[in-house]
Amino acid sequence: MKVILRKNHDKLGKIGEIVEVKSGFARNFLFPRKIAYIATGGNILALEQEKKSATKREAAELAKAQSFASELEKISVTITVKVGEDDKLFGSVTSQMIADAIKEKGFEIDKRKIELEDSIKALGIYEIKIKVHPEVLATVKTWVVKE
């Protein structure tokens, strides 16, 4: 029986692929869990239309992400922290602190999208990478200064 996958499956394939499976496996496992649907002529045409619209949507999202990244790279943020002797920080600068500083500039960023290679535990200027889209990275200059 030929089926079209709705979800990625480790052993069968990726979304949108047409695969051959045993009819019992399809009826008892794939269909009830909505992992796949039967490959009829109408469903194959619907799949092609879905792929076209998904391609257009992804291209629009990528263009939007690139423009957002270029806007984001124009700003720089300053984070003031408390320091002790020899200008050592109490704790470290977290991705939440960076996200809050960027939010003050008018850009909404999720803290999980901020990629810190190492924890920031010293004063200075840092280039912080932000994953705006799976294919787009933005770099924000971050100044860490003492109070």
N, C-alpha and C positions, 0 to 999 in steps of 0.2 A: 504494500500500500504506500502510495506517495503522499507525504505530508509537507506542509510549509511550516517552518519553525517561527514561533512568535517570540521566543526568548532564547538566549544563548544556552546551549546545553553542552556539557563537557565532552560527551562521547558522540553526539550527533552533529553538531555544527553551530553556526551563528544565526542570528536573526535574519529571516528572509530566505534562507537556503531551502531548496526542495530536496528532501532526503527520502530514501526508501526504507521503511521499517515494517516489521510484522504487524498484521492487523490487530492482533490481541494486545500488543504493546501500545499501539496507538489508541485503541478504544479504552483500555483499562488504566493507562498511565498518562499518556500525553494529552488527550482530549480533556479528561476531568481536571487536570492541573493547569489547563490553558497554556501549555507549552507549545502546542502545534494545532493546526487545523488541516482538514483534508484538502488536497491539491486538486481542485476542480478548475475548469476553464475560467469561470468567473472569479474565483479566488486568486488565480495567477494574474489576471488582469488587474485586480484590485491591489495585489502586491506590487506590481510594476508602477501603478499610480502612487502608491505609498512611498516607494523608493524615490520617485521623481520629486515628490513634495518634501521628503526628508532631505534630499540633496539641496534643494533650494533653501530650506530652513537652516540647514547647517552652514551654507554659504553666507546667509544673512547674519547668523550668530557670530561667525568668524569675523566678518567685516565690522560688526558692532564691537566685538572684543578688541580688535586692533585699534579702532578709534578710541575706545576707552583706555587702552594701554598707553597710547600716545598722549592722551590728556593726563594720565596718571604720572607719566615720566616727567612732566613739566614741573611737578611740585616737589618740594623737599619739606620734611617734617623735623621738628625739634622736640626732643624728649628730655625733660629735666628730671634728674634723679638725685637722691641724697647720697653723699659720698663720705667716707671716713678718712682716716689718715692715708697719706700717699695717694689720694684720689681714687681709692678703691670703692666700688659700688657696694651698697647694701643689697644683696640679692643680684638679680640680673634683669635686663630689659626683655620683656616677654612679647610674644606676638600680639597679645591682647592690647598691650600698651601702644604698640605700633598701629594697630587697627583703630584705636581710639584717636590717636594723633592724626591719622589720615581722615577719619570721620569729621574732625574739626575743620579740615580743609574742604569738606563738602563731598567727599567720595565715600560710598558705603562699601566696605571690604570685609569679608568674613575672615576671622583670624586663622582659620584652617588653611586658607589659600596663601598665607604668608610663609615663605620658605626660609627658615633660619638655618644656616649651615652649622654654626656653633652658637652657643648662648652668648649674648653680649654682656660682658662683665667688666668693661672698661670704657672710659670716656673716649670720644672720637667720632669720626665720620664713617658711616657704613653704607654700603650699597645693598639694599634689601630687595630680593626677588619676590614678586607676587604673581601667582598663577591665575591669570584672568580667565583663561580658557585652556583646555588641554593642549592646544597648539600655540598659545600666546603667553609670553612672560613679560612682565613690566618690571622696571627697576626704579626704586624710589630711594633718593638720597636721604639718609637719616642721620641727624646730628644728635649725639648723646652728650649733654652738658650737665654740669653740676648746678644745684640750686643756689 
